[in-house]
Structures are given as structure tokens and as C-alpha cells.
Amino acid sequence: MCIGGRVMAMPEPGMDEGYDYGTRVRVVRSLRNDGTYPGLDRGDLLVRRGAVGVVIGRGTFLQDQVIYSVHFLDVDRVVGCRDRELIPADAPWVPSRFEPRDRVHPRIPLGIRGEVVAPAGTPGEVLQVLRDAPGGVAYHVDFHGRILEVPETALAAPEEEET
């Protein structure tokens, strides 16, 4: 079986069954081309986090990693996904506005113990999405080497004008 340029063996008998053919699944992190997906450059976005697809096959990679062939109909792509990258499509899902590697800036000054450490408009990069943070979605954001946990409501995309 070949997915995104990778040749995979069929699963060994007795391996955990996981998702069956035809199961609707949701990808929990954005998937980027690792260089094996034909026709796209390394690092190009294949499927955005939260997208729903259908399992159309299953195999193994390096003899111990189960990889599912998932057809994401919205983008008409078949992508190889690891089990940890998938949840059932009907499982609870909290969408987020930003993804890891997205560029953002704070709408308001961000401080620690009264000291401003990231003034409004300071460029930053999202490192991690925290969907289960108290009060809603939050992010670990790198502002010039200082990593802060920031609620989604306090962030804007670079192209957004500050209000």
C-alpha cells in the first residue's frame, strides 16, 4: 500500500483493529507534507486540524506503526494518518482559531506580575494549542524567546488591524 509516497505493508494478524474501513474520523492536528506527498512541497499543509475524513485503508509503517489511509473529501486528498492523530468524527471537538506555527500578535499588552513582557502587536508564533484550558482555547506562544500561555481572545492574526 502506498500513501503519500510511503510504501506500507498490510497489518499483521492480531494487531489492534483500531478504525474500520468506512469509519468517519477527525484529524486532531494539522498535517503537513513531510516530503512524501507527491506534487506538493515539504511543509505544505495537507489537511487542517479538525477536518473530517473517511478511513479507506490501513497498513503499517516500519512494522510497528499503524497508518490509516484517510480520504478527506473537502480537500479531496488521501493522507496517511497515525492513530494518535485521529479521533472518531462524532467525538467532542473544540475548534481553535490558530494552529501551531501560525504567526500571531497580542491585541492587548501581556504581562507577568504587572510587568509588560509582550506589548500589543508584538509578533509571536503559536507553539501549541490548549483546547481544554480553563475559560476556553488558549495557546503557548513564543514571543522572541519568551513562551506565554495566552487565551485565544487576546490574540490576532498579523493581517488583522488592532482596534
C-alpha contacts under 8 A as a table, 3 or more apart, distances in Angstrom:
res1	aa1	res2	aa2	distance
1	M	6	R	7.93
1	M	7	V	5.59
1	M	8	M	5.01
1	M	9	A	6.29
1	M	10	M	7.21
1	M	59	G	7.09
2	C	5	G	5.82
2	C	6	R	5.10
2	C	7	V	4.41
2	C	8	M	5.92
3	I	6	R	5.18
3	I	7	V	6.77
3	I	8	M	7.67
3	I	37	Y	7.65
3	I	69	S	6.80
3	I	78	V	7.38
3	I	79	V	6.37
3	I	80	G	5.58
4	G	36	T	5.10
4	G	37	Y	3.91
4	G	38	P	6.34
4	G	78	V	7.80
4	G	79	V	6.33
4	G	80	G	6.69
5	G	36	T	4.76
5	G	37	Y	5.63
5	G	38	P	6.59
6	R	36	T	6.49
7	V	61	F	7.65
8	M	59	G	5.82
8	M	60	T	5.43
8	M	61	F	5.24
8	M	62	L	7.88
9	A	59	G	5.58
9	A	60	T	5.34
9	A	61	F	6.76
9	A	63	Q	7.52
10	M	58	R	7.03
10	M	59	G	4.45
10	M	60	T	6.02
11	P	15	M	6.83
11	P	58	R	7.15
11	P	59	G	4.97
11	P	60	T	5.49
11	P	66	V	7.38
12	E	15	M	5.79
14	G	17	E	7.97
17	E	20	D	7.20
18	G	83	D	7.68
19	Y	23	T	6.29
19	Y	55	V	7.24
20	D	23	T	5.60
20	D	55	V	6.89
21	Y	54	V	7.78
21	Y	55	V	5.23
21	Y	56	I	5.27
21	Y	57	G	6.11
21	Y	58	R	7.94
22	G	54	V	5.63
22	G	55	V	5.21
22	G	56	I	6.08
23	T	54	V	5.58
23	T	55	V	5.42
23	T	88	P	7.80
24	R	52	V	6.76
24	R	53	G	5.66
24	R	54	V	4.52
24	R	55	V	6.49
24	R	88	P	6.36
24	R	89	A	5.37
25	V	52	V	5.58
25	V	53	G	5.49
25	V	54	V	6.08
25	V	55	V	7.16
25	V	86	L	6.17
25	V	87	I	5.62
25	V	88	P	4.46
25	V	89	A	4.25
25	V	90	D	7.85
26	R	49	R	7.99
26	R	50	G	5.73
26	R	51	A	5.58
26	R	52	V	4.38
26	R	53	G	6.34
26	R	86	L	5.53
26	R	87	I	5.33
26	R	88	P	5.95
26	R	89	A	4.77
27	V	30	S	7.25
27	V	48	R	7.88
27	V	49	R	5.61
27	V	50	G	5.39
27	V	51	A	5.80
27	V	52	V	6.61
27	V	53	G	7.98
27	V	85	E	5.57
27	V	86	L	4.67
27	V	87	I	6.59
28	V	49	R	5.31
28	V	50	G	5.72
28	V	85	E	5.42
28	V	86	L	5.82
28	V	87	I	7.00
29	R	48	R	7.12
29	R	49	R	4.43
29	R	50	G	7.15
29	R	85	E	6.39
30	S	45	L	7.24
30	S	46	L	7.60
30	S	47	V	5.75
30	S	48	R	4.49
30	S	49	R	4.16
30	S	50	G	7.84
30	S	99	E	7.41
31	L	45	L	6.14
31	L	46	L	5.47
31	L	47	V	5.23
31	L	48	R	6.51
31	L	49	R	7.28
32	R	42	R	7.51
32	R	43	G	5.24
32	R	44	D	5.37
32	R	45	L	4.40
32	R	46	L	5.12
32	R	47	V	7.10
33	N	36	T	6.58
33	N	37	Y	5.80
33	N	40	L	7.16
33	N	41	D	6.85
33	N	42	R	5.03
33	N	43	G	4.99
33	N	44	D	5.38
33	N	45	L	6.40
33	N	46	L	6.24
34	D	37	Y	7.14
34	D	42	R	5.37
34	D	43	G	6.24
35	G	38	P	7.76
35	G	40	L	7.86
35	G	41	D	6.63
35	G	42	R	4.53
35	G	43	G	7.47
36	T	42	R	7.94
37	Y	40	L	6.39
40	L	44	D	6.44
41	D	44	D	5.59
45	L	48	R	7.03
46	L	77	R	7.67
46	L	79	V	7.74
47	V	51	A	6.78
47	V	72	F	7.70
47	V	75	V	7.48
48	R	51	A	5.92
49	R	99	E	7.79
50	G	93	W	7.72
50	G	95	P	6.86
51	A	72	F	7.20
52	V	72	F	6.26
52	V	73	L	7.93
52	V	89	A	6.24
53	G	70	V	5.82
53	G	71	H	5.23
53	G	72	F	4.14
53	G	73	L	6.28
54	V	70	V	5.32
54	V	71	H	5.24
54	V	72	F	6.59
55	V	58	R	7.78
55	V	68	Y	6.49
55	V	69	S	5.79
55	V	70	V	4.43
55	V	71	H	6.42
56	I	68	Y	7.56
56	I	69	S	5.51
56	I	70	V	5.73
56	I	71	H	6.64
57	G	68	Y	5.76
57	G	69	S	4.79
57	G	70	V	7.17
58	R	66	V	7.11
58	R	67	I	5.81
58	R	68	Y	4.41
58	R	69	S	5.87
59	G	66	V	5.83
59	G	67	I	5.35
59	G	68	Y	6.42
60	T	63	Q	5.62
60	T	64	D	6.32
60	T	65	Q	5.25
60	T	66	V	4.51
60	T	67	I	5.47
61	F	64	D	6.36
61	F	65	Q	5.11
61	F	66	V	6.47
61	F	67	I	6.64
62	L	65	Q	6.33
65	Q	82	R	7.32
66	V	82	R	6.17
66	V	83	D	6.70
67	I	80	G	5.84
67	I	81	C	5.34
67	I	82	R	4.86
67	I	83	D	6.84
68	Y	79	V	7.99
68	Y	80	G	5.45
68	Y	81	C	5.14
68	Y	82	R	6.37
68	Y	83	D	7.34
69	S	78	V	6.25
69	S	79	V	5.69
69	S	80	G	4.74
69	S	81	C	6.51
70	V	78	V	5.35
70	V	79	V	5.42
70	V	80	G	6.31
70	V	81	C	6.92
71	H	76	D	6.83
71	H	77	R	5.66
71	H	78	V	4.26
71	H	79	V	6.55
72	F	75	V	5.91
72	F	76	D	5.57
72	F	77	R	5.36
72	F	78	V	6.21
72	F	79	V	7.69
73	L	76	D	4.51
73	L	77	R	6.75
81	C	85	E	6.27
81	C	86	L	7.27
82	R	85	E	5.38
82	R	86	L	7.06
83	D	86	L	5.49
84	R	87	I	7.80
87	I	91	A	6.66
88	P	91	A	5.33
94	V	131	R	6.23
94	V	137	V	7.92
95	P	131	R	7.73
96	S	99	E	7.43
96	S	129	V	7.72
96	S	131	R	7.23
96	S	137	V	6.53
97	R	152	E	7.43
98	F	102	D	6.29
98	F	126	V	7.49
98	F	129	V	7.69
99	E	102	D	5.56
99	E	126	V	6.64
99	E	128	Q	7.46
99	E	129	V	6.68
100	P	125	E	7.56
100	P	126	V	4.86
100	P	127	L	4.92
100	P	128	Q	5.44
100	P	129	V	6.78
101	R	125	E	5.73
101	R	126	V	5.23
101	R	127	L	6.12
102	D	125	E	5.70
102	D	126	V	5.43
103	R	123	P	6.98
103	R	124	G	5.75
103	R	125	E	4.67
103	R	126	V	6.49
103	R	157	A	6.53
103	R	158	P	6.60
104	V	123	P	6.02
104	V	124	G	5.24
104	V	125	E	5.96
104	V	126	V	7.05
104	V	155	L	6.37
104	V	156	A	5.60
104	V	157	A	4.67
104	V	158	P	5.59
105	H	120	A	6.91
105	H	121	G	5.03
105	H	122	T	5.31
105	H	123	P	4.86
105	H	124	G	5.65
105	H	155	L	5.66
105	H	156	A	5.48
105	H	157	A	6.37
105	H	158	P	6.33
106	P	109	P	6.66
106	P	110	L	7.22
106	P	118	A	7.51
106	P	119	P	7.27
106	P	120	A	4.98
106	P	121	G	5.53
106	P	122	T	6.46
106	P	123	P	7.83
106	P	154	A	5.65
106	P	155	L	4.51
106	P	156	A	6.14
107	R	120	A	5.22
107	R	121	G	6.42
107	R	154	A	5.41
107	R	155	L	5.45
107	R	156	A	6.10
107	R	162	E	6.38
107	R	163	T	7.94
108	I	119	P	6.86
108	I	120	A	4.58
108	I	121	G	7.73
108	I	154	A	6.44
109	P	116	V	6.27
109	P	117	V	7.69
109	P	118	A	5.83
109	P	119	P	4.20
109	P	120	A	4.52
110	L	116	V	5.56
110	L	117	V	5.95
110	L	118	A	5.05
110	L	119	P	6.12
110	L	120	A	7.30
111	G	114	G	5.78
111	G	115	E	5.05
111	G	116	V	3.98
111	G	117	V	5.11
111	G	118	A	6.70
112	I	115	E	5.33
112	I	116	V	6.55
112	I	117	V	6.83
116	V	119	P	6.36
118	A	122	T	5.96
118	A	143	F	6.92
119	P	122	T	5.71
121	G	162	E	7.77
122	T	143	F	7.12
123	P	143	F	6.48
123	P	144	H	7.96
123	P	158	P	7.67
124	G	141	V	6.16
124	G	142	D	5.35
124	G	143	F	4.52
124	G	144	H	6.99
125	E	141	V	5.45
125	E	142	D	5.22
125	E	143	F	6.84
126	V	129	V	7.53
126	V	139	Y	6.53
126	V	140	H	6.04
126	V	141	V	4.46
126	V	142	D	6.43
127	L	139	Y	7.28
127	L	140	H	5.44
127	L	141	V	5.52
127	L	142	D	6.71
128	Q	139	Y	5.65
128	Q	140	H	5.11
128	Q	141	V	7.26
129	V	137	V	7.35
129	V	138	A	6.28
129	V	139	Y	4.70
129	V	140	H	6.63
130	L	133	A	5.61
130	L	137	V	5.74
130	L	138	A	5.06
130	L	139	Y	5.49
130	L	140	H	7.59
131	R	136	G	6.80
131	R	137	V	4.64
131	R	138	A	6.56
132	D	136	G	6.70
132	D	137	V	6.49
133	A	136	G	5.53
133	A	137	V	5.75
133	A	138	A	6.05
134	P	137	V	7.83
136	G	151	P	7.30
136	G	152	E	7.65
137	V	151	P	6.20
137	V	152	E	5.70
138	A	149	E	6.61
138	A	150	V	5.38
138	A	151	P	4.05
138	A	152	E	5.07
139	Y	148	L	7.90
139	Y	149	E	5.45
139	Y	150	V	5.26
139	Y	151	P	6.32
139	Y	152	E	6.85
140	H	147	I	6.28
140	H	148	L	5.53
140	H	149	E	4.55
140	H	150	V	6.41
141	V	147	I	5.37
141	V	148	L	5.38
141	V	149	E	6.36
141	V	150	V	6.95
142	D	145	G	5.77
142	D	146	R	5.51
142	D	147	I	4.39
142	D	148	L	6.57
143	F	146	R	5.13
143	F	147	I	6.16
143	F	148	L	7.56
150	V	154	A	6.69
150	V	155	L	7.49
151	P	154	A	5.60
151	P	155	L	7.21
152	E	155	L	5.51
156	A	160	E	6.30
157	A	160	E	5.49
158	P	161	E	7.77
